Amino acid sequence: MSQLTFQQYDHVTARCRELFQRKTKDYGTAWRILRLPSLTDQIFIKAQRIRTLQDNQTRKIDEDEKSEFIGIVNYCLIALIQDTLDEQAPMDLDPAYALQLYDEQLNQCRQLMADKNHDYGEAWRDMRISSLTDLILMKLLRVKQIEDNAGKTIVSEGVAANYRDMLNYSVFSLIKLELL
């Protein structure tokens, strides 16, 4: 895998991290109130909006795909954090601790990206952004089904693996959008 991929990945995720950090200063960790299915639905709304933007030429709200992909990255990380926190964890997390948890989950996603890129040969670079969007939506439908099954799977990965994949598809899309 090329060093360029790591540089691009780190550049894009640094922007996502900065927004998370700024919003944590503004709102604290109000997101702690959200249950995993609510976070899944938030990601779904963003992914569906991206698909609508890709399919329609007319926009009534002045936000582009980039902001929605950034939202998916951050909501996926929030979901991963929520999934690892004990039920007794406080609702109000210290901002520095929240950022530490963010970084830990992001590092796991980055490692997964490196491992999959090794095995797949960076196939994402030849994919359309619309295909990456469709993959995110498919992963969301899988997560919804797992959630509806009370987290039980027979042969499938759990929700965390799907959140990580959605995050990485979003990062790839952001990289591709920056190259346009």
N, C-alpha and C positions, 0 to 999 in steps of 0.2 A: 504494500500500500504506500502511496506517495505521502511525503511530508506535507505536500500541499493540502491534502484532505484534512490532516490534523489542524493545519493553520486555519483553513476555512471553517472547520467545525468549531474551533475555539473562538474564532472571530464572531461567528453567528451566536453561539451560546453565551458569549460575554455580553452581547446586547440584550439577550433574554434575561440574563442574571441581573444586569443593571436595572431593568424595568421591574423585576421582582423585588429588588432591594428598595427601589424608590417607592413602590406601592406598599411595601411593608412599613416604611416610614410614615406614609400617609394613613394607612388603614390598620396597621398592626397585623395580627394574624387572624383576622376575621374569617378567613377561609377555613379555619379549623372547625367551624360549625357545619361545614358541608360533609355529608356522607359520600362514600365512594360512588354510589349510583348518581348522585347529584353532580359530582365531578365528571362522570362519564357523560351525562347529559350536556354539561357545559362544553365539553370537547366536541360532542356531536353537533351542537349548534354552530360552533366555529367551523367545523369541517363541512357541514352542510352549506354554510354561507360561502365558503371558498368554492365549493362546487357550483353554487348558483352564480357567483362572480365569473367563474370560468365558462359557464354556459350562456350567460346573458351579457349583452353589450351595454345595457343601461344600468346605471347605479344611482340609487337615491340617497345613499349614505357615503360620505367621502372618506372611506377607509379601504385600503387595498388588501390583497391576499397576504402580504407580509405581516401586517399587524395580527391577522387571524392565525397564521402559522406560529408567530411568537406566542400568542395566547395558548395555542395547543401545547407548545413546549412547556410553558409555565404551569398550565393545568395538569399536564401529565406528571410533572415533578411534584406538584402539590398532592396529587393522588398517590404517588409512590411514598411520599412522606407520611400521609395520612394512614396508608396501609401498614407502615412500620411502627407507627406510634402506638403505645399502649393506651387502652381506653381511659386509663387514669391520668394520662398526660394533660397538663393544663391547656385550657383554650388559648390563653394569651402566652405565646412563646416569646422569649427574649429575641429581638431581631437578629442578634449575632448568632444565636443558636439555630434559628430558623434558616439563616443563610448557610450555616454549617451543614444542616440536614439537606438543604438544596444541593450544595456542592457534593456531598456524599452520593446522592442519587444521580446527579449529573455525571459524576465520574464512572459510576456503574454503566450508565447509558453509553458513555464514550468508549469504554472498554468493549461493550457489546458491539458497537459500531465497528471498532477495529477488528474484532474477531470475525464478524460477518463479512466485512469488506475483504478480509484475507480469503475467506472461503468462496465468496461470490465474485471476486475480482472487480469490485466497484461497478457492478452492473447498473446501479442507480444513476450513474452519470449518463447513460444512454436512454434513460426513461424520461417520459414526459411528466411534467408537474401534475397534469390531470390524472395520470396513472398513480402517482404517489398519493394524491388526494383520495382516489378510489380505494387504495390499500388502507388508508387511515379509516375510511368509512367502514370497510369490511372488518377491520380490527375492532372498531367500535361496536359493530353488531355482534361480534364474538364476545366482547366483554359484557354487553348487555345480557346475552344468553347465559353466560357464566354467572352473572349476578342474579338472574332470574332462577338459576339452579342452586342458589345459596352458596355459590363458590365451588360447588362440586364439579369435577371433570373426570372423565374416564381416561382419555389419552392425551388431552390437550394441555397446553401451557396454561398457567393461571393468569389472572388479570395483570399482575406486575410485568410479565414478559410482553404482554400486548401494549401496555402503557409505554414501555421502553421502545418497542418497535415504532409506535405512533410518533413518539418524540423524535426518533432518528429519521423517520420519513419527513417530518416537518423540518428538521434541520437541513436535510438534503434539498428540500424544496426552497428553503431560504437561500441556500448556497446557489442554487440554479437561478433564482430570481435576481440575485445580486450580479450574476454573470450576464444577464440579458441586457 
